[in-house]
Amino acid sequence: MRSYHPISKDYVKPITIEPLTYTTDSLQSKVLDHCLANNVPKLGFNEKAIVQSINQLGLSPSIISVLGASNSPSFVHSSPAVLELIKYHLVTKRHELTKDIPQENIDRNNGLPTLEELLIKRLQMDIPMGNQLTDLFAQLSIPSQYLMDTALPELFNLADDMIYFSNEKDHFDMAWYTKRLGVSFTYVTSKLFMAQDRSVDFSETMQFAHDKLYNVMKLGDYYNNAEEFAWYTLMVSANLIKSQLVRK
Amino acid sequence: MYGRTILSKTVGTKSFSILSPLRAKSTPVAEKKTANGYKFEQLSPAQKAYLDRVIRVDQAGELGADYIYRGQIYVLSHKYPHLRPILDHMWKQEVHHRSTFNNLQLKHRTRPSLITPLWKLGATVMGVAPALISPEAAMACTEAVETVIGNHYNEQLRCLANQFNISKTDGSKDEPQEIKKLTDIIKEFRDQELEHLDTAIKNDSHMAVPYKLLTEGIKSVCKAAIWTAERI
């Protein structure tokens, strides 16, 4: 999960985007970028797409073993290089989502997009590879080390970013967790819907995401109201008992 | 010695390497200076993790203190009106501490303690139960809690003073502004907590009936809570 964020203006800019271990101008980024833009939409998240990119860029085929260096090989997944491709996709898209928003002195009351705008923007980023989402989901949801180390943390990082960089109210108690869970849940279900969606420009997915987010947020309201009422009832009954005791 | 110089030379001037384009480059970043001087190197993951933990445990602790005083006021303010202004004063300070750490938590994007509801419940019980025994017992509870908190803040200050001397781009070392600020906040709060400790002793905390049992029991509960809140 996310840890302490220092005030970034006082520090040297990091040269990598966490958790990637290479810079944006490195060879890995070049290959993976090329692959995501050109070959993944046609071929999907697999080794074939990466090999094609390597060939098109005129690089040595051995590069593919370098790409996956930061992932451990696994029997259930296809190859470490493909896992890196997926990780790169998740991390860079998340980064791109909030790139244009100033990172310092955030004013919660104006100038920030709404949570829904960010959610829709993130979903739209995946429209070019809309047909490959089933494949992507299959890779991400296999129970494995990759799920725990990359897939789930990235999902929660995305939810955290969406809440932090939107004008949504943030919390310092259990609501901090439930809101992040709610947003993650909305995002994953919308993505699942998108994998099956055949409408023009995925308009039905966007509608679905809108409704889902509305419902999840309404759930939060229900909870708050119930809590208010329970506290009110508790206080009223305590005072009633106290007053009865005083009378005797 | 000889081998090493050769190696460093070859590494520095190597014109071709399969791996060199793959390494994260440490090319000098264009903007190294801010308006008020040179920039700091990045904090290490361990340092970030420590700050994360400091904010979480202090936030949970101040939340606890807030609820303890609330509980005491709820029970005591009617029967012992002379204690009301004293408790009110301490409670208001705790509320200020709590909101300060709440703001820090949101600003630095750390997570609150996962068992916040449990802290609320536990702290309310810890405020109400001794107050039901006697006002002196409530004061003994305050004394025990503030002793543990004072020590805990001192430990944090020691670590912040020792471990956060960060290198700058011009080669010098200094504490970043935010660490200095955090240190000041913790110092101020520690002094106020110790003031509360004195207030409790002045208000006959030593007269509480099972004094040893109460204070030692509450101290160990607080220590266990701190240990847990740092982690969960």
Interface residues (C-beta under 8 A of the other chain):
Chain A: M1 R2 S3 Y4 H5 P6 I7 K9 D10 Y11 V12 K13 P14 I15 T16 T21 Y22 T23 D25 S26 L27 Q28 V66 D160 Y164 D170 H171 F172 D173 M174 W176 Y177
Chain B: P21 L22 R23 A24 K25 S26 T27 V29 E31 K32 T34 K39 F40 E41 Q42 L43 P45 K48 A49 L51 D52 I55 Q59 N102 Q105 L106 H108 R109 T110 R111 P112 L114 T116 P117 T169 P176 Q177 E178
